[in-house]
Amino acid sequence: MRVSDLAAVAAIAIATFAGVSPARSEDVWHATRMLLPGDVIRQEDVAARPLAHPWPDAVEAERNIIGQQIKRRVQADRPLAEQDVGPRIAVMASAPVTVLWPSGSLRMEMEGRAVEGGAIGNEVRVLNPGSGRTIRATVTGDGMVEVRSTQ
């Protein structure tokens, strides 16, 4: 046996004796089918499996990604990377939106057009087609934004 082999065997023996198991790869999410940008992840779209080879930024299976959106194409049986998934977009750029503008006990509602897309909780720019003015509003749901400050 070479010295490096003896060192590896000794390290495993010491770790086992100390009650620590040797490190092994954790399960990460793998696509069960080809996933395309815009797909919302369902339970049957992913499976938790160990990595066969190192994969940078692989999404650990402990993280709940069901309901998130695919950002770029992922081939079947490939691990998902952090940049492949993100929050589901509730407001699409250039799409009509309902703008809510609460003020005390009053609430104004108008139609606008999103200048940029965003997920729930994101702040986006919205065009008021009547005045041509752009305002900032927070995405609160599908096709809905709310102005939370005086503008």
C-alpha positions in Angstrom: 0.0 0.0 0.0 1.1 3.5 -0.8 1.4 6.2 1.9 -1.6 8.1 0.4 -3.7 4.9 0.6 -2.7 4.3 4.2 -3.6 7.9 5.1 -7.1 7.6 3.5 -7.8 4.3 5.4 -6.6 5.9 8.6 -8.8 8.9 8.1 -11.9 6.7 7.5 -11.0 4.6 10.6 -10.6 7.7 12.8 -13.9 9.2 11.5 -15.7 5.9 12.1 -14.3 5.5 15.6 -15.3 9.1 16.4 -18.9 8.4 15.3 -18.6 10.5 12.1 -19.4 8.9 8.8 -17.3 9.8 5.8 -18.7 12.5 3.6 -20.9 11.5 0.6 -22.9 13.3 -1.9 -26.3 14.6 -0.9 -29.4 14.2 -2.9 -30.2 17.0 -5.4 -33.2 17.6 -7.6 -33.1 16.1 -11.1 -35.5 16.8 -14.0 -37.7 13.7 -14.8 -38.6 15.2 -18.2 -37.4 18.1 -20.4 -38.3 21.4 -18.6 -38.8 24.5 -20.6 -38.5 28.2 -19.6 -41.8 29.2 -18.0 -42.8 25.7 -16.8 -44.0 25.7 -13.2 -42.4 22.8 -11.3 -44.8 20.0 -10.3 -43.9 17.1 -8.0 -43.8 14.7 -11.0 -41.3 17.0 -12.8 -38.4 16.4 -10.4 -36.8 13.5 -8.4 -34.3 13.6 -5.6 -31.2 11.6 -6.5 -27.5 11.6 -5.6 -25.0 13.3 -7.9 -23.0 11.0 -10.2 -20.5 13.8 -10.9 -19.8 17.2 -9.3 -22.4 19.7 -10.4 -21.9 23.4 -9.5 -24.8 25.1 -7.8 -27.0 22.0 -7.8 -30.3 22.5 -6.0 -30.3 20.3 -2.8 -33.4 18.1 -2.5 -34.0 19.5 1.0 -35.2 22.8 -0.7 -38.8 22.9 -1.7 -39.0 24.0 -5.4 -42.5 22.8 -6.2 -44.4 25.7 -7.6 -41.3 27.6 -8.7 -40.7 28.5 -12.3 -38.1 27.1 -14.7 -35.8 29.9 -16.0 -34.0 28.0 -18.8 -34.2 24.7 -20.6 -33.2 21.6 -18.5 -32.8 18.2 -20.2 -34.4 15.1 -18.7 -32.3 13.3 -16.0 -30.1 16.4 -15.5 -29.6 18.0 -12.1 -31.2 21.4 -11.5 -28.8 24.3 -10.9 -29.7 27.4 -8.8 -29.9 29.5 -11.9 -32.5 27.1 -13.5 -35.2 27.8 -11.0 -36.8 30.9 -9.4 -40.1 32.3 -8.1 -43.1 32.1 -10.3 -43.7 35.3 -12.3 -47.1 36.7 -11.5 -46.9 39.8 -13.7 -45.5 39.5 -17.2 -43.8 42.5 -18.9 -46.2 44.4 -21.3 -49.2 42.6 -19.9 -52.3 44.5 -18.6 -52.5 44.6 -14.8 -55.0 45.8 -12.2 -53.5 48.5 -10.0 -54.8 48.9 -6.5 -54.1 52.2 -4.7 -55.3 52.1 -1.1 -55.4 55.3 0.9 -56.9 55.0 4.4 -60.4 53.6 4.1 -60.5 54.3 0.3 -59.2 52.1 -2.4 -58.7 53.2 -6.0 -58.5 50.7 -8.7 -57.3 51.2 -12.3 -55.9 49.4 -15.3 -52.3 49.7 -16.2 -49.6 48.0 -18.3 -46.6 46.3 -16.7 -43.4 47.7 -18.0 -41.5 44.8 -16.5 -42.3 41.4 -15.1 -42.1 40.3 -11.5 -42.9 37.6 -8.9 -45.1 38.2 -5.9 -43.4 40.7 -3.6 -41.3 42.3 -6.4 -41.6 46.0 -7.2 -42.3 46.7 -10.9 -42.9 49.7 -13.0 -46.4 50.1 -14.4 -47.5 52.5 -17.1 -50.8 54.4 -16.6 -52.1 54.5 -20.2 -54.4 57.4 -19.5 -51.7 59.8 -18.3 -48.6 58.2 -19.9 -47.0 58.3 -16.4 -45.0 55.4 -15.0 -45.4 54.4 -11.3 -43.9 51.8 -9.1 -46.1 49.1 -7.5 -45.6 45.8 -5.7 -46.8 42.6 -7.3 -49.5 41.1 -5.0 -50.9 38.3 -7.3 -51.5 37.2 -10.8 -52.0 40.3 -12.9 -52.3 42.5 -9.7 -50.1 45.2 -8.3 -50.5 47.6 -5.4 -49.1 51.1 -4.9 -47.8 51.1 -1.3 -46.4 54.6 -1.1 -47.6 58.1 -2.2 -46.3 58.9 -5.6 
